Amino acid sequence: MNYINKIQLPENISSIKDVNEYYDQNVNDLITYLFKKTKFNKHEILNYYKAYFKNIINKKIQDDYINLIEEFSNSILPIILKSKYPRQGTYQLLRFIDAIQPNFEFIEMAILNSFSHKKMSDIFTFSGHATNLLSKDIRLLEILDPYYEIKLNKNINIYQKEFNKISVNEDEETILNKLRKTHRQLKFQIIVSIITDELKVEDAAYEFYLLAHCTLQKVQKIAVHLISKEKKFDPTALDDFGILSYGRFAQNLMTSNSDLDLVFIFPDRNQSFQNQKTYHFILSLIAQKMISILSSKTSQNLIYEIDTKLGPKVSISSNACTLSEFKSFHENETFSWEKMALMKSKLVFKDNNFQNGLEKVIQKFKLQTINSKNLIQEINEMRKIDIKSKTKKNNKKQSSLNISENVENKIHWYETKYSLGGQRDIEFLEFFFNNPKFYEIIENLEEKKYFIRKAKMLYFIIDQYVNLTYSNQKPSTLTNQILGKLQKNLKTKDLGTLKLSLKNTKNEINKYLSLILEHK
């Protein structure tokens, strides 16, 4: 097995069905053993491990390294096998060792940190994504050490302190590597705190928000510094632009995999530049550099996906606009759903005169009246487009109801964002429920508002846990520990009850919204 093929190990595994005809026979044999046995023998598992690594470790170091693997496994396997979810933990231990090999220092440090093996076991039984994070950086082992661990308590200074350690007076590659590592360490700290129940899942969203806020703050300084160095101008001349956030980031409701919906807004003129075209060009470079730093995919993975679609597509670039262009867009061009999105937006920083003036402009636009008829028409169009895009391979004519059911059957049962009756539909309902024009056609309004609040919390908890299970592609099944935490937090007795509760909630929300959309 070569280095490139290592990434083919399945990230999460909940049953034999998750791995079909895996190319490595030793892995197949281990998985079969784990899911057909009810009691496990440490020595038998070690034999599978050793057989696997003998095929991939260089023969010159094979004996020494396999001895280290055996020593580490002998120490942590008993803890994993006594855990509630030994199958996933045993498999993820193999993935962890595979990901870090052949790194003698890393595995020796893991052996020495025996007092952290309980937390490592919790991570391995939790998800492949959490295991991946741990394998990326040897310094993450410190986070599992009770002596070094940080108690998260909604304190922004914890995050700022770590980012302030990064000096911009180094070469770009060094700066960006330190930025990515710092972000990963802090994100891993939040995730470990959730896994070990040191942080309530309801509080995790704010910690993820603080991390994103401080990351963006540092990236802004880095981008301005790098562009000013390249283009030879005083960086303080560009310290007055605004960043408007939308979605989860704006509402402090982030998950570990949330993207950032941003619009970069700059003054129309800058007295420090004689040529305003040059100034606008610099603005474009600043925005592009920030997006590149945050979303470029590297061996360290990206920091955040960046979405700029809610901003005007104007002359500076597709990623930034001047204040006058922002005003013109929201006065003349926005759809009703974009006006609604602006209602829940937030200016990220408010620490200079331009940003304070921009805040007043934004607040004025938030007072605009939203045409409910136009919004209803736009929502209906969105729902038609969603259905067509998800069923375009199906050439048979179906009724809209059947098509909707077909779409729902194709997405994961736990999906809450874009499914019918999901988070987006809740946002629309909240607008209609708070609009006096619709009070006459909405029966039992207060009861429905209460139901919506409960649904939002249900979706939020499911999203928070699900987003801890994957890095790129959502898994077809969730790990047993994730399901256990969901059932505990949502007070459901089993998976079937949880699925039924989620399905009924979606159906009810879809029904509420459909009644409004169909009203003439």
C-alpha positions as CSV (number, residue, x, y, z in Angstrom):
1,M,0.0,0.0,0.0
2,N,1.5,3.4,-1.0
3,Y,1.2,6.8,0.7
4,I,-1.5,8.1,-1.7
5,N,-3.8,5.2,-1.0
6,K,-3.9,5.9,2.7
7,I,-6.6,8.4,2.3
8,Q,-8.9,5.7,1.0
9,L,-9.5,4.3,4.5
10,P,-13.2,5.1,5.1
11,E,-13.5,8.0,7.5
12,N,-16.5,6.7,9.5
13,I,-17.7,3.1,9.9
14,S,-20.8,1.8,11.6
15,S,-21.2,-1.6,9.9
16,I,-19.7,-4.1,7.5
17,K,-21.9,-2.5,4.8
18,D,-19.9,0.7,5.1
19,V,-16.9,-0.9,3.4
20,N,-17.5,-3.0,0.3
21,E,-14.6,-4.8,-1.4
22,Y,-12.0,-2.7,0.4
23,Y,-8.7,-3.2,-1.4
24,D,-6.7,-4.2,1.7
25,Q,-7.6,-7.8,2.9
26,N,-6.3,-7.1,6.4
27,V,-8.6,-4.2,6.8
28,N,-11.5,-6.3,5.5
29,D,-10.7,-9.0,7.9
30,L,-10.5,-6.6,10.9
31,I,-13.8,-5.0,10.0
32,T,-15.4,-8.5,9.6
33,Y,-14.0,-9.5,13.0
34,L,-15.3,-6.4,14.7
35,F,-18.8,-6.6,13.4
36,K,-19.3,-10.4,13.7
37,K,-17.8,-10.8,17.2
38,T,-19.5,-9.7,20.4
39,K,-16.4,-10.1,22.5
40,F,-13.0,-8.9,21.5
41,N,-9.5,-10.2,22.2
42,K,-6.8,-7.5,22.3
43,H,-4.1,-9.9,20.9
44,E,-6.3,-10.9,17.9
45,I,-6.8,-7.2,17.1
46,L,-3.1,-6.6,17.4
47,N,-2.4,-9.3,14.9
48,Y,-4.7,-7.6,12.4
49,Y,-2.8,-4.3,13.0
50,K,0.6,-5.9,12.6
51,A,-0.4,-7.7,9.4
52,Y,-1.7,-4.5,8.0
53,F,1.4,-2.4,8.8
54,K,3.8,-5.1,7.6
55,N,2.5,-4.4,4.1
56,I,3.1,-0.7,4.2
57,I,6.1,0.1,6.5
58,N,9.6,0.3,5.0
59,K,11.4,-2.9,5.9
60,K,14.4,-1.0,7.2
61,I,12.3,0.4,10.1
62,Q,9.5,-2.1,10.1
63,D,10.4,-4.1,13.3
64,D,11.1,-1.0,15.4
65,Y,8.0,0.8,14.3
66,I,5.7,-2.2,14.7
67,N,7.1,-2.6,18.2
68,L,6.1,1.0,18.9
69,I,2.6,0.4,17.4
70,E,2.2,-2.7,19.6
71,E,3.3,-0.8,22.8
72,F,0.9,2.1,22.1
73,S,-2.0,-0.3,21.2
74,N,-1.3,-2.4,24.3
75,S,-1.8,0.7,26.4
76,I,-4.9,2.2,24.7
77,L,-6.8,-0.8,23.4
78,P,-8.0,-2.0,26.8
79,I,-9.6,1.4,27.4
80,I,-11.2,1.3,23.9
81,L,-12.5,-2.2,24.4
82,K,-14.1,-1.3,27.7
83,S,-15.8,1.7,26.2
84,K,-19.5,1.7,25.0
85,Y,-18.4,1.7,21.3
86,P,-15.4,-0.5,20.9
87,R,-15.9,-1.3,17.3
88,Q,-15.6,2.3,16.0
89,G,-12.8,3.0,18.5
90,T,-10.7,0.0,17.4
91,Y,-11.1,0.9,13.7
92,Q,-10.3,4.6,14.2
93,L,-7.2,3.6,16.2
94,L,-6.0,1.8,13.1
95,R,-6.8,4.9,11.0
96,F,-5.0,7.2,13.5
97,I,-1.8,5.1,13.5
98,D,-2.0,4.8,9.7
99,A,-2.3,8.6,9.3
100,I,0.7,9.4,11.4
101,Q,3.1,6.6,10.2
102,P,5.9,6.4,10.0
103,N,6.3,9.2,12.6
104,F,8.3,7.8,15.5
105,E,8.1,11.1,17.5
106,F,4.3,11.3,17.3
107,I,3.7,7.7,18.4
108,E,6.3,7.9,21.1
109,M,4.6,11.0,22.5
110,A,1.2,9.3,22.3
111,I,2.7,6.4,24.4
112,L,4.1,8.9,27.0
113,N,0.8,10.7,27.3
114,S,-0.8,7.6,28.9
115,F,-2.9,9.9,31.1
116,S,-4.6,11.2,28.0
117,H,-5.5,7.8,26.6
118,K,-9.1,8.0,28.0
119,K,-9.7,11.2,26.0
120,M,-8.1,9.6,22.9
121,S,-10.4,6.7,23.3
122,D,-13.4,9.1,23.4
123,I,-12.2,10.8,20.2
124,F,-11.6,7.5,18.3
125,T,-15.1,6.2,19.3
126,F,-16.7,9.6,18.4
127,S,-15.9,10.1,14.7
128,G,-13.3,9.7,11.9
129,H,-13.2,13.5,11.5
130,A,-12.1,14.1,15.1
131,T,-9.5,11.3,14.6
132,N,-8.3,13.0,11.5
133,L,-7.8,16.3,13.3
134,L,-5.8,14.7,16.1
135,S,-3.5,13.0,13.5
136,K,-2.7,16.3,11.8
137,D,-0.6,17.8,14.6
138,I,1.5,16.3,17.4
139,R,0.8,19.5,19.5
140,L,-2.8,18.5,19.7
141,L,-1.8,15.9,22.2
142,E,-1.2,18.7,24.6
143,I,-4.9,19.7,24.5
144,L,-5.7,16.2,25.9
145,D,-3.4,16.8,28.8
146,P,-5.3,18.0,31.9
147,Y,-2.4,20.3,32.7
148,Y,-2.6,22.3,29.4
149,E,-6.4,22.1,28.7
150,I,-8.3,25.3,28.3
151,K,-11.7,25.8,30.0
152,L,-13.9,27.4,27.4
153,N,-16.3,29.9,28.9
154,K,-17.3,32.3,26.1
155,N,-14.1,34.3,26.6
156,I,-12.9,35.9,23.4
157,N,-9.5,36.7,25.0
158,I,-8.7,32.9,24.9
159,Y,-8.8,33.0,21.1
160,Q,-7.2,36.4,20.6
161,K,-4.3,35.5,22.8
162,E,-3.4,32.5,20.6
163,F,-3.8,34.4,17.3
164,N,-1.7,37.3,18.7
165,K,1.3,35.0,19.0
166,I,1.4,34.9,15.1
167,S,3.8,37.6,13.9
168,V,3.3,39.1,10.5
169,N,7.0,39.9,10.2
170,E,7.8,36.5,8.6
171,D,7.5,35.1,5.1
172,E,4.0,34.4,3.9
173,E,4.2,30.6,4.0
174,T,5.3,30.6,7.6
175,I,2.6,33.1,8.6
176,L,-0.2,31.1,6.9
177,N,1.0,27.7,8.3
178,K,1.0,29.2,11.8
179,L,-2.5,30.6,11.2
180,R,-3.9,27.2,10.1
181,K,-2.3,25.4,12.9
182,T,-3.6,27.9,15.5
183,H,-7.1,27.7,14.1
184,R,-7.0,23.8,14.0
185,Q,-5.8,23.7,17.7
186,L,-8.5,26.0,18.9
187,K,-11.2,24.2,16.8
188,F,-9.9,20.8,18.2
189,Q,-10.2,22.2,21.7
190,I,-13.9,23.0,21.2
191,I,-14.6,19.6,19.6
192,V,-12.8,17.7,22.4
193,S,-14.7,19.7,25.0
194,I,-18.0,18.6,23.3
195,I,-16.9,15.0,23.0
196,T,-16.0,14.8,26.7
197,D,-19.1,16.7,27.8
198,E,-17.0,19.5,29.3
199,L,-18.9,21.9,27.0
200,K,-22.6,21.8,26.5
201,V,-23.6,21.4,22.8
202,E,-25.8,24.5,23.2
203,D,-22.8,26.6,24.1
204,A,-20.5,25.2,21.4
205,A,-22.1,27.5,18.7
206,Y,-20.8,30.6,20.5
207,E,-17.3,29.2,20.9
208,F,-17.2,28.4,17.2
209,Y,-18.4,31.9,16.5
210,L,-15.6,33.4,18.7
211,L,-13.1,31.3,16.9
212,A,-14.4,32.5,13.5
213,H,-14.5,36.1,14.7
214,C,-10.9,36.1,15.9
215,T,-9.7,34.2,12.8
216,L,-11.2,36.8,10.5
217,Q,-9.7,39.6,12.6
218,K,-6.2,38.1,12.2
219,V,-6.7,37.3,8.5
220,Q,-7.6,40.9,7.9
221,K,-4.4,42.1,9.4
222,I,-2.3,39.5,7.6
223,A,-3.9,40.3,4.2
224,V,-3.5,44.1,4.6
225,H,0.1,43.5,5.7
226,L,1.0,41.2,2.7
227,I,-0.7,43.4,0.1
228,S,0.9,46.6,1.5
229,K,4.3,44.9,1.4
230,E,3.8,43.8,-2.1
231,K,2.4,47.1,-3.5
232,K,4.5,49.3,-1.3
233,F,2.0,51.4,0.6
234,D,1.3,52.2,4.3
235,P,-0.9,49.5,5.7
236,T,-2.6,51.9,8.0
237,A,-4.1,53.6,4.9
238,L,-6.4,50.6,4.4
239,D,-7.6,50.1,8.0
240,D,-11.1,51.3,7.4
241,F,-13.1,48.7,5.5
242,G,-16.1,46.8,6.7
243,I,-17.1,43.1,6.6
244,L,-20.7,42.3,6.7
245,S,-21.6,38.7,7.8
246,Y,-24.8,36.7,7.1
247,G,-26.2,33.4,8.2
248,R,-24.9,31.3,11.1
249,F,-21.8,33.5,11.7
250,A,-24.0,36.7,12.0
251,Q,-26.3,34.9,14.5
252,N,-23.6,33.3,16.6
253,L,-25.0,29.9,15.7
254,M,-22.0,28.2,14.1
255,T,-21.1,24.6,13.9
256,S,-17.6,23.0,13.3
257,N,-18.2,22.9,9.5
258,S,-20.1,26.2,9.0
259,D,-19.0,28.4,6.1
260,L,-18.7,32.2,6.3
261,D,-21.2,34.3,4.3
262,L,-19.4,37.6,3.9
263,V,-19.6,40.9,2.0
264,F,-16.5,43.2,1.9
265,I,-17.4,46.9,1.8
266,F,-14.9,49.7,1.3
267,P,-15.1,53.5,1.2
268,D,-15.6,55.1,-2.2
269,R,-12.5,57.2,-1.8
270,N,-9.3,57.2,0.1
271,Q,-7.2,60.3,0.5
272,S,-4.0,58.4,0.9
273,F,-4.2,57.4,-2.8
274,Q,-3.9,60.0,-5.6
275,N,-5.3,57.6,-8.1
276,Q,-8.6,56.1,-7.0
277,K,-8.5,53.3,-9.6
278,T,-5.3,52.2,-7.9
279,Y,-7.1,52.3,-4.6
280,H,-10.0,50.2,-5.9
281,F,-7.5,47.7,-7.4
282,I,-5.9,47.4,-4.0
283,L,-9.3,46.8,-2.4
284,S,-9.9,44.0,-4.8
285,L,-6.5,42.4,-3.9
286,I,-7.3,42.7,-0.1
287,A,-10.6,40.9,-0.4
288,Q,-9.2,38.2,-2.7
289,K,-6.2,37.7,-0.4
290,M,-8.5,37.2,2.6
291,I,-10.7,34.8,0.8
292,S,-7.7,32.9,-0.5
293,I,-6.1,32.6,3.0
294,L,-9.4,31.4,4.5
295,S,-10.6,29.0,1.8
296,S,-7.5,27.7,-0.1
297,K,-7.3,23.9,0.2
298,T,-3.9,22.8,1.4
299,S,-2.4,19.7,3.1
300,Q,-3.5,21.4,6.3
301,N,-7.1,21.6,4.8
302,L,-8.9,24.9,4.5
303,I,-9.9,27.1,7.4
304,Y,-13.4,28.2,6.2
305,E,-15.5,28.0,3.0
306,I,-16.3,31.6,2.0
307,D,-19.5,32.5,0.3
308,T,-19.9,36.1,-1.2
309,K,-23.0,35.6,-3.2
310,L,-25.1,38.0,-1.1
311,G,-23.0,41.0,-2.1
312,P,-23.4,43.0,-5.3
313,K,-21.4,41.9,-8.3
314,V,-19.8,45.2,-9.3
315,S,-16.8,46.9,-10.7
316,I,-14.2,46.3,-7.9
317,S,-14.4,42.5,-8.1
318,S,-16.9,39.8,-7.5
319,N,-15.8,39.7,-3.9
320,A,-16.0,43.4,-2.7
321,C,-17.9,46.6,-3.3
322,T,-17.7,50.3,-2.4
323,L,-20.2,51.9,0.0
324,S,-22.1,53.6,-2.9
325,E,-22.3,50.3,-4.8
326,F,-23.6,48.6,-1.6
327,K,-26.3,51.3,-1.2
328,S,-27.3,51.1,-4.9
329,F,-27.6,47.4,-4.7
330,H,-29.9,47.4,-1.7
331,E,-32.0,50.3,-3.0
332,N,-32.6,49.1,-6.5
333,E,-31.6,45.4,-7.1
334,T,-32.2,43.1,-4.2
335,F,-34.8,40.4,-4.2
336,S,-37.1,40.1,-1.3
337,W,-35.3,37.1,0.1
338,E,-32.0,39.1,0.0
339,K,-33.7,41.9,2.0
340,M,-34.8,39.2,4.5
341,A,-31.3,37.8,4.7
342,L,-30.0,41.3,5.5
343,M,-32.3,41.5,8.5
344,K,-30.2,38.9,10.2
345,S,-26.8,40.2,9.1
346,K,-24.2,41.8,11.3
347,L,-21.2,43.9,10.8
348,V,-18.2,41.9,12.1
349,F,-16.1,44.8,13.3
350,K,-17.1,48.3,14.6
351,D,-13.9,49.9,15.6
352,N,-13.5,52.9,13.2
353,N,-15.4,55.8,11.8
354,F,-16.2,54.2,8.5
355,Q,-17.5,51.1,10.1
356,N,-19.7,53.1,12.5
357,G,-21.1,55.0,9.5
358,L,-21.6,51.8,7.6
359,E,-23.6,50.3,10.6
360,K,-26.0,53.2,10.3
361,V,-26.5,52.5,6.6
362,I,-27.1,48.8,7.2
363,Q,-29.6,49.6,10.0
364,K,-31.5,51.9,7.7
365,F,-31.8,49.2,5.1
366,K,-33.0,46.7,7.7
367,L,-36.1,49.0,8.2
368,Q,-37.1,48.6,4.5
369,T,-40.5,47.0,3.9
370,I,-40.3,43.6,2.3
371,N,-42.9,42.9,-0.3
372,S,-44.6,39.7,0.9
373,K,-46.2,38.9,-2.5
374,N,-42.8,39.0,-4.1
375,L,-41.2,36.9,-1.4
376,I,-43.9,34.2,-1.8
377,Q,-43.3,34.1,-5.5
378,E,-39.5,33.9,-4.9
379,I,-39.9,31.1,-2.4
380,N,-42.1,29.1,-4.8
381,E,-39.5,29.5,-7.5
382,M,-36.7,28.4,-5.1
383,R,-38.6,25.3,-4.2
384,K,-39.3,24.4,-7.8
385,I,-35.6,24.9,-8.7
386,D,-34.5,22.7,-5.8
387,I,-36.9,19.9,-6.9
388,K,-35.8,20.1,-10.5
389,S,-32.1,20.1,-9.7
390,K,-32.4,17.1,-7.4
391,T,-34.6,15.1,-9.8
392,K,-33.2,16.1,-13.2
393,K,-32.0,12.6,-13.9
394,N,-35.6,11.3,-13.5
395,N,-37.4,11.7,-16.9
396,K,-40.7,10.4,-15.7
397,K,-43.5,12.9,-15.1
398,Q,-44.5,13.1,-11.5
399,S,-46.9,15.3,-9.5
400,S,-45.3,18.0,-7.4
401,L,-46.1,16.0,-4.2
402,N,-44.5,12.9,-5.6
403,I,-41.4,14.9,-6.7
404,S,-41.1,16.4,-3.2
405,E,-41.2,12.9,-1.6
406,N,-38.6,11.7,-4.1
407,V,-36.3,14.6,-3.2
408,E,-36.7,13.8,0.5
409,N,-35.9,10.2,0.0
410,K,-32.6,11.1,-1.7
411,I,-31.1,13.1,1.2
412,H,-29.8,11.9,4.5
413,W,-32.4,11.5,7.2
414,Y,-30.6,14.0,9.5
415,E,-30.4,16.7,6.8
416,T,-32.1,19.9,8.2
417,K,-30.7,22.8,6.1
418,Y,-32.2,22.5,2.6
419,S,-34.8,19.7,3.0
420,L,-38.5,20.6,2.8
421,G,-39.5,21.8,6.2
422,G,-35.9,22.5,7.1
423,Q,-34.0,25.5,8.4
424,R,-34.5,27.7,5.4
425,D,-38.3,27.1,5.6
426,I,-38.2,28.1,9.3
427,E,-36.6,31.4,8.4
428,F,-39.4,32.1,5.9
429,L,-42.0,31.1,8.5
430,E,-40.6,33.4,11.1
431,F,-41.0,36.3,8.7
432,F,-44.6,35.5,8.0
433,F,-45.4,34.8,11.6
434,N,-44.2,38.2,12.6
435,N,-46.0,40.0,9.8
436,P,-49.4,41.4,10.8
437,K,-50.7,41.0,7.3
438,F,-50.7,37.2,7.7
439,Y,-52.3,37.0,11.1
440,E,-55.8,36.5,9.7
441,I,-54.8,33.4,7.7
442,I,-52.6,31.8,10.3
443,E,-54.5,29.7,12.9
444,N,-53.2,29.1,16.4
445,L,-50.3,31.5,15.8
446,E,-48.7,31.4,19.2
447,E,-48.8,27.6,19.2
448,K,-47.1,27.5,15.9
449,K,-44.4,30.0,17.1
450,Y,-43.7,27.7,20.0
451,F,-43.5,24.7,17.7
452,I,-41.0,26.6,15.5
453,R,-38.8,27.5,18.5
454,K,-38.7,23.8,19.5
455,A,-37.9,22.8,15.9
456,K,-35.0,25.3,15.7
457,M,-33.5,23.7,18.8
458,L,-34.0,20.2,17.5
459,Y,-32.3,21.1,14.2
460,F,-29.6,23.0,15.9
461,I,-28.5,20.1,18.1
462,I,-28.7,17.6,15.3
463,D,-26.6,19.9,13.1
464,Q,-24.0,20.5,15.8
465,Y,-23.3,16.8,16.3
466,V,-23.6,15.8,12.6
467,N,-21.1,18.5,11.6
468,L,-18.5,16.9,14.0
469,T,-18.6,13.6,12.1
470,Y,-17.1,14.6,8.7
471,S,-14.7,16.9,6.9
472,N,-15.9,17.0,3.3
473,Q,-18.6,14.5,2.5
474,K,-21.5,13.8,4.8
475,P,-21.6,10.1,6.0
476,S,-24.5,7.8,5.1
477,T,-24.7,6.7,8.7
478,L,-23.7,8.3,11.9
479,T,-21.5,6.7,14.5
480,N,-23.1,5.1,17.5
481,Q,-21.6,7.6,19.9
482,I,-23.1,10.5,17.9
483,L,-26.4,8.8,17.9
484,G,-26.1,8.2,21.6
485,K,-25.4,11.8,22.3
486,L,-28.3,12.9,20.1
487,Q,-30.7,10.6,21.8
488,K,-29.5,11.8,25.2
489,N,-29.7,15.5,24.4
490,L,-33.0,15.3,22.6
491,K,-34.5,12.9,25.2
492,T,-35.5,10.2,22.6
493,K,-35.4,6.5,23.6
494,D,-34.0,5.1,20.3
495,L,-33.0,6.0,16.7
496,G,-36.4,5.1,15.3
497,T,-38.1,7.6,17.6
498,L,-35.5,10.3,16.7
499,K,-36.0,9.8,13.0
500,L,-39.8,9.8,13.3
501,S,-39.7,13.0,15.4
502,L,-37.5,14.8,12.8
503,K,-39.6,13.6,9.9
504,N,-42.8,14.8,11.7
505,T,-41.3,18.1,12.5
506,K,-40.2,18.7,8.8
507,N,-43.7,17.7,7.6
508,E,-45.4,20.0,10.0
509,I,-43.2,23.0,9.0
510,N,-43.6,22.2,5.4
511,K,-47.4,22.2,5.9
512,Y,-47.3,25.5,7.7
513,L,-45.3,27.2,4.9
514,S,-47.3,25.5,2.1
515,L,-50.5,26.9,3.5
516,I,-49.1,30.5,3.3
517,L,-47.5,30.0,-0.1
518,E,-50.8,28.7,-1.6
519,H,-52.9,31.5,-0.1
520,K,-54.3,33.8,-2.7
